[in-house]
Amino acid sequence: MYPALALQPAYPPAQFTEMVVRAEELGIQDLWLTDSSLHSRYCYSYLTLAATNTSTMRLGTAVTNPVTRHPALGAVGISTIDEISGGRAVHGIGAGDRPLEALGLKPARLALLEDSISAARHLWTGESVTMQGHGFTLDDAHLRYTSRPDIPVYISASGPKTLELSGRIADGVILLAGLHPDGIEYALEHIDRGAEMAGRDRRPHVTVFAYGAISEDEDAALAQGRSIAAWFPQTAPVYCKIAGLPDELVQQVRDIYSGGEFQEAAQAADLLPDDFVRRMALSGNRAAALEHLHTLDSLGVDSVAVFPIGGTQETKASTIEEFALAFEEFTASKEVPA
């Protein structure tokens, strides 16, 4: 299991560049950037900054979607990043989330998501593609430049049908399921089911997104992790049930938090018990983060991406540093003979 980092392109360019350069120095192996309509800066511009200022990290969208970005243009966008970075790009894609509502749009259906991935893969091979997909059309479409044909495709997934689709067709899964072991096991079972349906001999790479904060000031870390915990009742309530959150509290949070990104969930998040927040988010000190890493490793997770939220630029940078130190401790413990 190895460390990764997920960010919104919400930082000024110079600060963002400093963050990704430092992340690579810390041993972070994957960098994921959100593609979230109006909520942050343009992800492909920021991936270009990352590509030209790093040399080893893989660089991916986390995630783009086929609603705001035509599947062919998404394929072009990530293949351009792949060329700039010397073959380090990953096409992270999903159905989309509530930020789409600001554009008068709804998340993609699974058929559109699957067709979009198929179209991108055919385009990358240099084929001329004619297809009537769910929600889009290609008519003798082809790239007029050479692309790497096997750019990895990772699907962002929480719900059972998307998890099974990921297991069936994806190279990897960006798993948004909190950090509670029972929830992770539920998700992995559905990924495995999809892999079995496709006759694959193993599940695709699984990277768990760990949102929140790591700090020795545990009250501050708990406060910063709350907003993502409120995302689950609204978007992936099955994990609330698995983690033991009462149905009436799930509904209260849903009634209050109907908006877009997790940062807008502060009022609803205050309703959530501390134990639930700790199950769903990084919301404690380095020792607590280390415990999460050991749990995820024992379940067969392949990588963990810290997604620092809440607080200031300095607290987010500190969370990345603390995460890297926790991973160092985790790796050292794995190297000690039993």
MONORGI-V441812 format. One line per field, one symbol per residue. ss: DSSP state (a for helix, b for strand, c for the rest). burial: 1 if it has 16 or more other ideal C-beta (glycine too) atoms within 10 Angstrom, else 0. A space follows every 10 residues. Layout:
ss->???
burial->???
//
This chain:
ss->cbbbbbbccc ccaaaaaaaa aaaaaccccb bbbcccaaac ccaaaaaaaa aaaccccbbb bccbbccccc aaaaaaaaaa aaaaacccbb bbbbcccaaa aaacccccca aaaaaaaaaa aaaaccccbb bbbccbbbbb bccccccccc cbbbbbbcca aaaaaaaaac cbbbbccccc aaaaaaaaaa aaaaaaaccc ccccbbbbbb bbbbcccaaa aaaaaaaaaa aaaaaccaaa aaccccaaaa aaaaaacccc caaaaaaaac cccaaaaaaa cbbbcaaaaa aaaaaaaacc ccbbbbbbcc ccaaaaaaaa aaaaaaaaaa aaaaaccc
burial->1011111111 1000011011 0011010101 1111111011 1011011111 1001001111 1111111111 1101111111 1101100111 1111111111 0000001101 0111111111 1111000010 0010110100 1010001000 1111111111 0111111111 1111111111 0011011101 1101100000 0011111111 1111100100 1111111111 1111111011 0110100001 0011011001 1101100110 1100011111 1111110111 0110010000 1111111111 1000111111 0111011001 00000000
//
